[in-house]
Amino acid sequence: MIHRQVQRFVPSFLLFLVSGFIL
């Protein structure tokens, strides 16, 4: 379902935001 996809997508998205914020 969509919820399962979101659970997988969110961590990588947060990691992308964090790395973008640090850089």
C-alpha positions in Angstrom: 0.0 0.0 0.0 0.9 3.7 -0.1 1.7 3.8 3.6 4.4 1.2 3.2 6.0 3.1 0.3 6.0 6.3 2.4 7.7 4.5 5.3 10.5 3.6 3.0 10.6 7.0 1.2 10.6 9.3 4.2 13.9 8.2 5.8 15.9 8.8 2.5 14.1 12.1 2.0 15.0 13.2 5.6 18.6 12.1 4.9 18.6 14.2 1.7 17.3 17.3 3.6 19.9 16.8 6.4 22.8 16.4 4.0 21.6 19.4 2.0 21.3 21.4 5.3 24.9 20.5 6.4 26.4 21.2 3.0 
